[in-house]
Amino acid sequence: MKQKTKGILAFAFLGGILLTSTVMFALPPPPPTMTPEELAMEEQGFTITNTPMDNFPDDQRDTFCGIGDPKSTSYVKEFEIPTVCTQPLAIKVAPDGNVWFVESNVGQIAKFDPISEQFTEFENSIWPEGSRTMSWGMDYSSDGAMWYTDGSFDSIWRFDTINEEYTPIQYPASEEGSLPQKLAISGSNIIVNDFTGHKITFFDLSQNTDEITYSSIVAPIPNSFTGDFAVDSENNLWYTNWVPELTGLLLKFNIEKYKQDSYLASTGMDISLENYFEVYDFPQDLNTANGLSIDENDNVWIVDTSSSFFFKFDPTDQEFTKFVTSVPQKSTFGNATGIIKSPISRPYWSQTDMNGNLFFNEQTSNQLAVFDIVNEQLVEYMVPSKNPNWADCEDKSNSNCGVAQIFGFDVTDDSIWFTEWAENKIGVIDTKKPLPFSVKTDTNSITLKKGETKTVFLSVTYLSNVTDINFNSAHTASTATKSSDLIVSHTLNDPTEIIVSVSASEIALSGDYKLLLGVFNSEVNISKYIDVTIEP
């Protein structure tokens, strides 16, 4: 559904731009001392292995360390990390093609050579023993360093890939508590969002000293989350600030204009932060804005982790358009108890390329998605490894049910590299390999009166010997009423054509919506969107 909205900046930005300051290179603090009770629990629940598994009691090791060997499909190949239970998270492909990732359970990074298929793990001798972290962001700088965030010790880390040396840098923590999350190199700056500390921080990389200068933009909504960010072609910073189920803003910060006026601040003149911002209210159903990215036309894409929705914001007409992923396959959520009535995919992070594609991971669908922005086609690749301890699976030893917690990914020209946090693996998707089938519809749009039904023909072209094809559909219309605003049913006319009936409920909400129609097998899901208008 499209929504045109411009937020009104009817509040003061708390604190404005923080005064430029410096942060010293520093070690993270030691882990807190365990109480006697905690020590007793450790002695009772742990079998000492002298591996990273020792960070978890025995009954949690399958959940956090993985249960299965690496698997492959026609499009996905997985690789098992040599050290057990490293919990790989952020991942980045360097210009030379080597794949780097953070082993968050041991506070170090590793390299994978795609040619030799060999891992190299770099021990971090200054990491506190037994500590764990969540490292969501990682990027490569031109001086041959990998930078990544550390949520446990309010730090960002620099790893010199040439000298193989770690350097931790203290992150400027907020009084309310900080969580440095995503990280990106932009020109001479490192940009980091503080998820719980309500700010975006810029670190200046142009200095070669023992100190790094930083400045921060404090978010406008108190007691809120500051989400992912991206920089557009005109050097504007876009990011989100939100409170789940209550309020949310998409913000555009004019970096260039602020730089031009920054000399005024250096002379002591007061400058108003509001002069550098444009603010837009979240559309309906955008509640948990984690991933954000910008395409080659400067459209902003936001994925919503508490639903199956993702959104496009066009800065020219200031409109949001809502899209939906396919419904998760039952193998990912299990539903052994029958408690799951409306499974959602939870898209988490996103990335764009220069070929008109949007990529995102679907946490509870165990899939990685490629959305063709111009043609509005969605391809979702199923990752074969699954951990049943993260879903409603009947058999907790069944590696064909559950999710692997695919949190980190990075896109190259013809591959998507990803991490499996709960399965101690990394993997790669070959996006250049021809898909087994394709789909198209006989129309790109339909208009319905309330109570009316129309027919759409979905054609399937088979490019290889494919069996066990299933129909899928999803839509962005409301499901808050007793029956959904849109009712979709289908009939298989022959193996190459599916007749789809689309009905608007008698009490449907009027508006413009997206309807997703497609087919899938156990390896890939291919769908096409059409526009549906329900008339008043």
HUQUI-V162757 format. One record per pair of residues at least 4 apart in sequence whose C-alpha atoms are under 7 Angstrom apart, sorted by the first residue. I is the first residue (numbers start at 1). J is the second residue. Records with the same first field share a line. If there is no record, write none. Layout:
I: J, J
This chain:
1: 321, 322, 476, 511, 512, 513, 514
2: 319, 320, 321, 322, 512
3: 283, 319, 320, 321
4: 318, 319, 320
5: 280, 281, 318, 319
6: 279, 280, 281
7: 279, 280, 281
8: 279
9: 279
13: 218, 219, 220
14: 218, 220
15: 218
16: 217, 218, 273
17: 216, 217, 218
18: 215, 216, 217
19: 215
20: 213, 214, 215
21: 213, 214, 215
22: 211, 212, 213, 214
23: 170, 211, 212, 213
24: 169, 170, 210, 211, 212
25: 168, 169, 170, 210, 211
26: 168, 169, 170
27: 168
28: 153
29: 153
30: 128
31: 128, 131
34: 38, 39
35: 39
36: 40
37: 41
38: 42
39: 43
40: 44
41: 45
42: 46
45: 57, 58
46: 54, 57, 58
47: 58
48: 54
49: 54
50: 54
51: 84
52: 84, 85, 86, 105, 106
53: 61, 65, 84, 85
55: 130
56: 60, 61
57: 61
60: 64
61: 65
62: 66, 67
63: 389, 422
64: 422
65: 84, 85, 87, 422, 423, 424
66: 387, 422, 423, 424
67: 387, 423
68: 399
70: 78, 79, 80, 385
71: 77, 78, 384, 385
72: 76, 77, 78, 384
73: 77, 384, 523
75: 429, 430
76: 383, 427, 428, 429, 430
77: 427, 428, 429
78: 425, 426, 427, 428
79: 425, 426, 427
80: 424, 425, 426
81: 424, 425
84: 424
85: 424
86: 103, 104, 105, 106, 424
87: 103, 104, 105, 421, 422, 424
88: 101, 102, 103, 104, 419, 420, 421, 424
89: 101, 102, 103, 104, 135, 136, 407, 408, 419, 421
90: 101, 102, 135, 136, 137, 138, 408
91: 100, 101, 102, 138, 408, 409, 410, 418, 419
92: 99, 100, 101, 138, 139, 410
93: 97, 98, 99, 100, 410
94: 98, 99, 140
98: 111, 112, 113, 114
99: 111, 112, 113
100: 109, 110, 111, 112
101: 109, 110, 111
102: 108, 109, 110, 135
103: 107, 108, 109, 110
104: 108, 132, 133, 134, 135
105: 132, 133
106: 131, 132
107: 124, 127, 132, 133
108: 122, 123, 124
109: 121, 122
110: 119, 120, 121, 122
111: 119, 120, 121
112: 117, 118, 119, 120
113: 117, 118, 119
124: 166
133: 150, 151, 152
134: 150, 151, 152
135: 148, 149, 150, 151, 181
136: 149, 181, 182
137: 148, 149, 181, 182, 183
138: 147, 148, 149, 183, 184
139: 146, 147, 148, 183, 184, 185
140: 145, 146, 147
141: 145, 146, 185
144: 160, 161, 162
145: 158, 159, 160, 161
146: 158, 159, 160, 161
147: 156, 157, 158, 159
148: 156, 157, 158, 183
149: 155, 156, 157, 180, 181, 183
150: 154, 155, 156, 180
151: 155, 179, 180, 181
154: 170, 171, 173, 178, 179, 180
155: 168, 169, 170, 171
156: 168, 169, 170, 171
157: 166, 167, 168, 169
158: 166, 167, 168
159: 164, 165, 166, 167
160: 164, 165, 166
173: 177, 178
174: 178, 197
176: 197
177: 196, 197
178: 194, 195, 196, 197
179: 194, 195, 196, 197
180: 192, 193, 194, 195
181: 192, 193, 194, 195
182: 192, 193, 228
183: 190, 191, 192
184: 190, 191, 192
185: 189, 190, 191
186: 190
188: 204, 205, 206
189: 202, 203, 204, 205
190: 202, 203, 204, 205
191: 201, 202, 203
192: 200, 201, 202
193: 199, 200, 201, 226, 227, 228
194: 198, 199, 200, 226
195: 225, 226, 227
196: 224, 225, 226
198: 218, 219, 224, 225, 226
199: 216, 217, 218, 219, 226
200: 216, 217, 218
201: 214, 215, 216, 217
202: 214, 215, 216
203: 212, 213, 214, 215
204: 212, 213, 214
207: 212
219: 226, 241
221: 241
224: 241, 242, 243
225: 241, 242, 243
226: 240, 241, 242
227: 239, 240, 241, 289, 290
228: 239, 240, 290, 291, 292
229: 237, 238, 239, 292, 293
230: 237, 238, 239, 292, 293, 294
231: 235, 236, 237, 238
232: 236, 237, 294, 298
233: 298
235: 255, 256
236: 252, 253, 254, 255
237: 252, 253, 254, 255
238: 251, 252, 253
239: 250, 251, 252
240: 249, 250, 251, 289
241: 248, 249, 250
242: 247, 248, 249
243: 247, 248
244: 287, 288
245: 287
248: 281, 282
249: 279, 280, 281, 282
250: 279, 280, 281, 282
251: 277, 278, 279, 280
252: 277, 278, 279
253: 276, 277, 278
254: 258, 276, 277
255: 259
256: 260
257: 261, 276
258: 262, 276
262: 266
263: 267
264: 268, 269
265: 269, 270, 271
282: 286
283: 320
286: 304
287: 304, 306
288: 304, 305, 306
289: 302, 303, 304, 305
290: 303, 304, 305, 348, 349
291: 302, 303, 348, 349, 350
292: 301, 302, 303, 349, 350
293: 300, 301, 302, 350, 351, 352
294: 298, 299, 300, 301, 352
295: 299, 300, 352
296: 354
299: 312, 313, 314, 315
300: 312, 313, 314
301: 311, 312, 313
302: 310, 311, 312
303: 309, 310, 311, 347, 348, 349
304: 308, 309, 310, 346, 347, 348
305: 346, 347, 348
306: 346
307: 344, 345, 346
308: 324, 325, 344, 345, 346, 347
309: 322, 323, 324, 325
310: 322, 323, 324
311: 320, 321, 322, 323
312: 320, 321, 322
313: 318, 319, 320, 321
314: 318, 319, 320
322: 476
323: 476, 514
324: 474, 475, 476
326: 472, 473, 474
327: 343, 344, 345, 474
328: 332, 343, 344, 345, 365
329: 365
330: 334
331: 400, 401, 402
332: 364, 365, 366, 401, 402, 403
333: 391, 392, 393, 401, 402
334: 391, 392, 393, 401, 402
335: 339, 340, 392, 393
336: 392, 393, 394
337: 392
344: 364
345: 362, 363, 364, 365
346: 362, 363, 364
347: 360, 361, 362, 363
348: 360, 361, 362, 363
349: 360, 361
350: 359, 360, 361
351: 358, 359, 360
352: 357, 358, 359
353: 357, 358
356: 372, 373, 374
357: 370, 371, 372, 373
358: 370, 371, 372, 373
359: 369, 370, 371
360: 368, 369, 370
361: 367, 368, 369, 406
362: 366, 367, 368
363: 405, 406, 407
364: 403
366: 382, 383, 403, 404, 406
367: 380, 381, 382, 383
368: 380, 381, 382
369: 378, 379, 380, 381
370: 378, 379, 380
371: 376, 377, 378, 379
372: 376, 377, 378
376: 528, 529
377: 527, 528, 529
378: 526, 527, 528
379: 525, 526, 527
380: 524, 525, 526
381: 523, 524, 525
382: 523, 524
385: 399, 404
386: 399, 400, 401, 402, 403, 404
387: 399, 401, 402, 403, 404, 423
388: 393, 396, 397, 398, 399, 401, 402, 403
389: 396, 402
390: 402, 403
391: 402, 403
393: 401, 402
404: 420, 421, 422, 423
405: 420, 421, 422
406: 418, 419, 420, 421
407: 419, 420, 421
408: 418, 419
409: 416, 417, 418, 419
410: 416, 417, 418
411: 415, 416, 417
412: 416
414: 430, 431, 432
415: 428, 429, 430, 431
416: 428, 429, 430
417: 427, 428, 429
418: 426, 427, 428
419: 425, 426, 427
420: 424, 425, 426
436: 462, 463, 464, 466
437: 460, 461, 462, 463
438: 460, 461, 462, 526
439: 458, 459, 460, 461, 518, 527, 528
440: 458, 459, 460, 528
441: 456, 457, 458, 459
442: 456, 457, 458
444: 530, 531
445: 530, 531, 532
446: 531, 532, 533
447: 532, 533, 534
448: 452, 504, 533, 534, 535
449: 504, 534, 535
450: 504, 505, 506, 507, 508, 534, 535
451: 503, 504, 505, 506
452: 503, 504
453: 501, 502, 503, 504
454: 501, 502, 503
455: 499, 500, 501, 502
456: 499, 500, 501
457: 497, 498, 499, 500
458: 497, 498, 499
459: 496, 497, 498
460: 496, 497
461: 496
468: 521
469: 519, 520, 521
470: 519, 520, 521
471: 518, 519, 520
472: 517, 518, 519
473: 516, 517, 518
474: 515, 516, 517
475: 514, 515, 516
476: 513, 514, 515
477: 485, 486, 513
478: 484, 485
479: 483, 484, 485
485: 504, 505, 508, 509
486: 502, 503, 504, 505
487: 502, 503, 504
488: 500, 501, 502, 503
489: 500, 501, 502
490: 498, 499, 500, 501
491: 498, 499, 500
492: 497, 498, 499
493: 497, 498, 499
504: 508, 534
510: 534, 535, 536
511: 533, 534, 535
512: 532, 533, 534
513: 531, 532, 533
514: 529, 530, 531, 532
515: 529, 530, 531, 532
516: 527, 528, 529, 530
517: 527, 528, 529
518: 526, 527, 528
519: 525, 526, 527
520: 524, 525, 526
521: 525
